[in-house]
Amino acid sequence: MSDFPHLEKSKPKAADHQYDDDEVTTLVNGTSDPSHLVYIPGTSNLSPDNRTLVEGQEGSSKSNGLTVRQKKHINTSVQQLHYNENKISLDRCINSTIELLYALSEENKARPVFYPTEIDDDNSLLLNSARAHLALVRQNTSKFDKAKIKPDEDEEPLPEFKVLRLNLKSGHSDFDVVSNLDKGSIAALLEKKIQQQVKYLLNLKDRVDDTSSKVFVTGDLNSGKSTFCNALLRRKILPEDQQPCTSVFCEVIDASKENNSLEEVHAIPIGGPDYNIRDESTYKIYPLKDLEDLVYECDRYSLLKVYVLDHRSFQESLLHNGIIDIKLIDAPGLNMDSYQTTQVFSRQEEIDLIVFVVSAENHFTLSAKEFIAAAASEKRYVFIVVNRFDNIRDKEKCKNRILDQIKNLSPDTYKNAREFVHFVSASDIPIGQPSDDGPGGGDDDDGPAEHDLGHPDFDILEASLRKFILEKRSISKLLPAKSFLVNILRDLQTLSNLNEKIYQQEKLEKLKELNNRVNPRYNEIVSKSVKIQNSINTLIENTCTDIYNATTQQITEVVENLGEKPVVVYGGLQYLFEYAKETHSALFDVVLESVTKCENNTKDITVTKVDEIIKFGQNTLGEEFLNDKTFQSSLMFTRKKDTLLKRLDYQLDIMDFVDPSLESCLTFLGIPEKVVAGIQHQITYFNPLTILTAVPTNAIALRDQIPSQITLHTLYSSGKLLTTGALIHKVYQFSRYVTPGMLKKVALPVVLGLSGISIYYLITDVPHAVVRKQARRIKSQVKKANYAHLNAMRIANECRTVLNYPCRQVMNNFQTNIDKRIGEKQKLETSIKDAELSYGYFHDLLKKVEYQQGLLKEIDLESVHEVD
Ligand SMILES: Nc1nc2c(ncn2[C@@H]2O[C@H](COP(=O)(O)OP(=O)(O)OP(=O)(O)O)[C@@H](O)[C@H]2O)c(=O)[nH]1
């Protein structure tokens, strides 16, 4: 586009100044040398552009080898091309931006986007401000995160959000709601905002794509509105009459666009349903020729849709211009009846321009003045066409008078009179004839050009009209779209920049946290847990082993010593049976007591060990250790425990009462117990079996044993042996005095005496015999039943079972702690992954946004491209 000759940005101030200082002279001079005006976007002004369209020459003049008409065609084409290019670029940019917003929305759902909010250190809250990045961290992150970004004094302030601005303040007060909003809530607000912007962009797209535009032609009665419309169409479509004739609004539409190229009139009845071209019940169809009559039917029809074909080129045709579907509305002349309706009609949104036709002969009527003043106050664009100028003899005087009137009615229009006020003679424009069946009246592409050469005023008017509509659409439709895109892309750029930085930083911080804090803590607790588990297991096993050994030893000892003393008081022979039973039971009790004693010992030990185990947990986990259970040792060994003894059979027989033995015999004979015990030891020592087993099995063992055998004890025992030998020798000497006769005499009394003594001995020994016998039986049964081992096992097992509880408690605490660390670790790992993904996403988004910004920058809606 830069090849085009010039882009004239007008100088409105200079132009304004010109009119202000010497309005009349300038205008009069201006009309003698008509120049083109350039509409200045954004200012609603048009300024002189003497090098454009007609060069201030007659329409047939040539410049640079081009006729004015050729230049006009080229300029029109250039403008349309430019407009179309811009429109397509904007359309694409809107589509791309919508895609970016959809993607942002998805991202925001997956991982909440950081949105900057700023909270001042005090109470004042500044949202979306330049220091937003700092606030972002303060607001959206944890204390840990907050510490990581510090305000950088030298940093460029961030641009404020324009489109993606979130209203985070509460409606009725300055109460700080941001501090109450978490990341999720802000993300939800942002999501809502994104959706709103997508909707707005879709509307913008519709507006950019919308090509419909209406030019509303109104004016005084009989001022030549219909003639003017026909002149624009170069066809006699609308009826013209010296008498006021148009009483119904006529909308002239390009039939090729909307009515399958059928030229006809759709008359919309008053009070009928809304017009729908596809629903014939909403209108009545008439041929074009009937328009002559239909325009009078103001009682029947509210609007006549007049579909016509225009076969001229798009540079020539107004209806069929290649970009915008312009519709011409011919309104009834203004009078008391039609004024209100016309006012309402002219305010329709699609009406881009009002053309007010005033008769040069009559100037402005009261209704006209009122209408123009109202339009001016509403800042609607009004072209004033002073028609029937051919009838004016003193044209300058007429112009001055009319411009004077306009100056009072609408100063803005007066200031831009070159563009907005045109003095023409519509009836001078050569036109074809109305036709029912096709393009009868229209000239072909080159036709009108030849006839049209002598009407520069009308050419200027047409060019201004077309250009104004095109530029106005650029201003009203494309410019807002561009501005919006610029803003939203800048916001997206800000957001991407910010998020890219935040997530990159967050990833690094979290990685650091994972490696420096969380992972070591996790590894430490796992290794501690293993160590503690081993320690507790060892403690339990050692304790149980000790208990087993102690219990076995104690029960064995008790059983071994069983029967050494009477356990029940002997009440005499008459209670012998009861004595035997009670002894049996008492002996059992002795054994049981030893078991109970062992159990009690075990309870005490268990209490200590439970405390030790709990301390393992407390010492390692500290406050994190939860001990919600209290150990009660009284609950140990409460189950039915010792059924073993009861299973040992007990059958009393007569032999249980007789148990003669040397020891008891000696005791019976009155030898003190200590001596008996010594004798018993001697007997046991010289027991042949004992001696035999004591003899070393081989000579070497014997030799080795000799020194150790010769002890004081041996010497002492040898002495006693000699004493016993002497005793036997005495008995042998004594036996020499015993003769058979003597034996016969003493035999019977001796036998009787000995028997009596024996019986007496046996009877007195009964209580001891019972104890000894039963003790022996119980011992043998207990040994056979492995009683000590089984009880020791039972007690140790119960201790193990009990100690396993605190062990489990400690290990559960460790597991909870490990789980907590795992959770922390996983959360951090997920955050790192998310931060990585978010960083990638925003990095990518930033690139895409910047690419779109580049494209958008190339869309130039401000410049006017024309052939010089
Ligand atoms: N001399 C001359 N006569 C014109 C011109 N324009 C229109 N007329 C005549 O003025 C008369 C009225 O023209 P119309 O176009 O019907 O006027 P109108 O404003 O549409 O009339 P209503 O809509 O009925 O108010 C017709 O006889 C036209 O021939 C012009 O520029 N010069």
The ligand as a Gaussian input file, in Angstrom:
#p B3LYP/6-31G(d) Opt

LIG

0 1
 N      -35.438000      22.097000     -11.850000
 C      -35.307000      21.109000     -11.069000
 N      -36.348000      20.411000     -10.706000
 C      -36.224000      19.387000      -9.924000
 C      -34.964000      19.036000      -9.422000
 N      -35.109000      17.960000      -8.649000
 C      -36.412000      17.670000      -8.635000
 N      -37.093000      18.517000      -9.411000
 C      -38.490000      18.482000      -9.592000
 O      -39.165000      18.714000      -8.411000
 C      -40.356000      18.005000      -8.336000
 C      -40.473000      17.214000      -7.067000
 O      -39.557000      16.234000      -7.100000
 P      -39.679000      14.940000      -6.194000
 O      -38.418000      14.166000      -6.393000
 O      -40.920000      14.259000      -6.402000
 O      -39.705000      15.603000      -4.800000
 P      -39.879000      14.835000      -3.427000
 O      -39.129000      15.585000      -2.431000
 O      -39.534000      13.427000      -3.582000
 O      -41.401000      14.999000      -3.167000
 P      -42.204000      14.342000      -1.986000
 O      -41.452000      13.141000      -1.599000
 O      -43.489000      14.071000      -2.591000
 O      -42.215000      15.339000      -0.930000
 C      -40.369000      17.163000      -9.569000
 O      -41.216000      17.735000     -10.564000
 C      -38.975000      17.176000     -10.061000
 O      -38.883000      17.073000     -11.487000
 C      -33.830000      19.822000      -9.792000
 O      -32.700000      19.610000      -9.413000
 N      -34.071000      20.852000     -10.630000

